[in-house]
């Protein structure tokens, strides 16, 4: 089962440290944005980034409809 994952990017703007947080439906999507080139991490000149997996499933398996 996949869980929501929060990407946190730490960057500096105007001498102030800031954080950007983006929600992803899977951990793989989060790490792809963090590790690939020419992504938001590169555009805002991120200094640090990490992916936190939540306890909430991003895809819920629905029960089958009963014929009765």
C-alpha positions, 0 to 999 in steps of 0.5 A: 500500500502506498502512503502520502509523502511530504517533500520538504525543501530548505532554501535561503532567500534574502538571507532568510531560511525558508521551507517549501512543502509539497505533497505527493501520492507516493514516496517514489514520486517524491524522491524523483523530484528531489534527486532528478535534475531541472526540478523545483529543487533546482529552480529554487536552489534548494540547500536540503531536502527530504521526504517524509512518509505519512501514516495515511494511505494514498490509495484506499482499496475499496471493498467489493460490492455484494450482490445482496 
